Amino acid sequence: MPTKNELKLLKYLEIPESCNVSVLIGNPPCYEIIVGKEGKGLIKIVKIPFSELASQLDNSLPVLLCYPRYSNDRINRRIQVNNLKILLHDIEAHSRAIEAQKLQALQAEKNKLLLLQEEYSGMSMFDNPRSD
């Protein structure tokens, strides 16, 4: 049974509980999330940039974390739980940054359209001279 945080990760990745997830340190340094499924192989790879919290990651295991957990050893489980909390924080920060970029691009497009409308309305004033 997945934990609450594991379910959050699966939801973010938009994958079912039947998938396998491994999180490694990628190149350039980032989270490299590898999603696969038994019998189907690799499904996708997602890269998430590190935040300042990345220095708190424990990389003493072969992977930062995996789902389902490959070991029930208490120390390994504690390491993976902590790494997952940091990963989820960084995923949320990355998602917010992407959303802010989208909003900024949308606002820039709106401003561009407003300028075009102003230019067009100013030009049409000269195109239609009044007859007095």
C-alpha positions as CSV (number, residue, x, y, z in Angstrom):
1,M,0.0,0.0,0.0
2,P,1.5,3.3,-1.1
3,T,2.0,6.1,1.5
4,K,0.3,9.5,1.2
5,N,3.5,11.0,-0.3
6,E,4.0,8.2,-2.7
7,L,0.5,8.7,-3.9
8,K,1.3,12.4,-4.5
9,L,4.3,11.4,-6.6
10,L,2.2,9.0,-8.6
11,K,-0.5,11.6,-9.1
12,Y,2.1,14.2,-10.3
13,L,3.6,11.7,-12.7
14,E,0.1,10.7,-13.8
15,I,0.8,7.0,-13.5
16,P,-1.0,4.1,-11.8
17,E,0.2,2.4,-8.6
18,S,1.3,-0.6,-10.8
19,C,4.2,1.4,-12.3
20,N,7.7,1.4,-10.9
21,V,9.5,4.6,-10.2
22,S,13.2,5.2,-9.6
23,V,14.7,8.6,-8.8
24,L,18.3,9.2,-9.6
25,I,20.6,12.3,-9.7
26,G,20.6,13.3,-13.3
27,N,23.0,15.2,-15.5
28,P,23.1,18.2,-15.3
29,P,22.3,17.8,-11.6
30,C,18.6,17.4,-11.3
31,Y,16.1,14.7,-10.3
32,E,15.8,12.1,-13.0
33,I,12.6,10.3,-12.5
34,I,12.4,7.0,-14.4
35,V,9.0,5.4,-14.8
36,G,8.6,1.9,-16.0
37,K,6.2,-1.0,-15.9
38,E,6.9,-4.7,-15.6
39,G,6.7,-6.3,-19.0
40,K,6.5,-2.9,-20.8
41,G,9.9,-1.5,-19.9
42,L,10.6,2.2,-19.8
43,I,7.5,4.5,-20.0
44,K,9.0,7.9,-19.5
45,I,11.8,10.0,-17.9
46,V,11.0,13.2,-16.2
47,K,13.6,15.8,-15.1
48,I,13.0,18.2,-12.2
49,P,15.5,20.9,-11.3
50,F,17.0,20.8,-7.8
51,S,16.2,23.6,-5.3
52,E,18.3,24.7,-2.4
53,L,16.9,21.7,-0.4
54,A,18.8,19.3,-2.6
55,S,21.8,19.6,-0.3
56,Q,19.7,17.7,2.3
57,L,19.2,14.7,0.0
58,D,20.8,11.5,1.2
59,N,22.5,9.8,-1.8
60,S,23.9,6.9,0.2
61,L,21.6,4.5,-1.6
62,P,22.0,3.4,-5.2
63,V,18.9,5.5,-6.0
64,L,17.4,8.5,-4.1
65,L,14.2,6.6,-3.9
66,C,12.1,4.0,-5.6
67,Y,8.5,2.9,-5.7
68,P,7.6,0.4,-4.7
69,R,10.3,0.3,-2.1
70,Y,13.0,-2.2,-2.9
71,S,13.9,-2.7,0.8
72,N,12.0,-2.8,4.0
73,D,15.1,-2.0,6.0
74,R,14.2,0.7,8.5
75,I,17.3,2.9,7.7
76,N,16.7,2.7,3.9
77,R,13.0,3.4,4.4
78,R,13.8,6.5,6.5
79,I,16.2,7.8,3.9
80,Q,13.7,7.3,1.0
81,V,10.9,9.0,3.0
82,N,13.1,12.0,3.6
83,N,14.3,12.1,0.0
84,L,10.6,11.9,-1.2
85,K,9.6,14.8,1.0
86,I,12.4,16.9,-0.6
87,L,11.5,15.8,-4.1
88,L,7.8,16.6,-3.5
89,H,8.8,20.1,-2.3
90,D,10.9,20.6,-5.4
91,I,8.2,19.3,-7.7
92,E,5.7,21.8,-6.2
93,A,8.2,24.6,-6.6
94,H,8.9,23.6,-10.2
95,S,5.2,23.4,-11.0
96,R,4.6,26.8,-9.5
97,A,7.4,28.2,-11.6
98,I,6.0,26.7,-14.8
99,E,2.6,28.1,-14.0
100,A,4.0,31.6,-13.3
101,Q,5.8,31.4,-16.7
102,K,2.6,30.5,-18.4
103,L,0.7,33.4,-16.8
104,Q,3.5,35.8,-17.6
105,A,3.4,34.7,-21.3
106,L,-0.3,35.0,-21.4
107,Q,-0.1,38.5,-19.9
108,A,2.5,39.5,-22.4
109,E,0.3,38.3,-25.2
110,K,-2.6,40.3,-23.8
111,N,-0.5,43.4,-23.7
112,K,0.7,42.9,-27.2
113,L,-3.0,42.6,-28.4
114,L,-3.9,45.8,-26.5
115,L,-1.1,47.7,-28.2
116,L,-2.1,46.4,-31.6
117,Q,-5.7,47.5,-30.9
118,E,-4.6,50.9,-29.8
119,E,-2.4,51.3,-33.0
120,Y,-5.3,50.1,-35.2
121,S,-7.8,52.4,-33.6
122,G,-5.4,55.3,-34.0
123,M,-4.8,54.5,-37.6
124,S,-8.5,54.2,-38.5
125,M,-9.0,57.8,-37.1
126,F,-6.7,59.0,-39.9
127,D,-8.2,56.8,-42.6
128,N,-11.7,58.2,-42.1
129,P,-11.4,62.0,-42.3
130,R,-14.5,63.9,-41.2
131,S,-16.5,65.9,-43.6
132,D,-17.3,69.2,-42.0
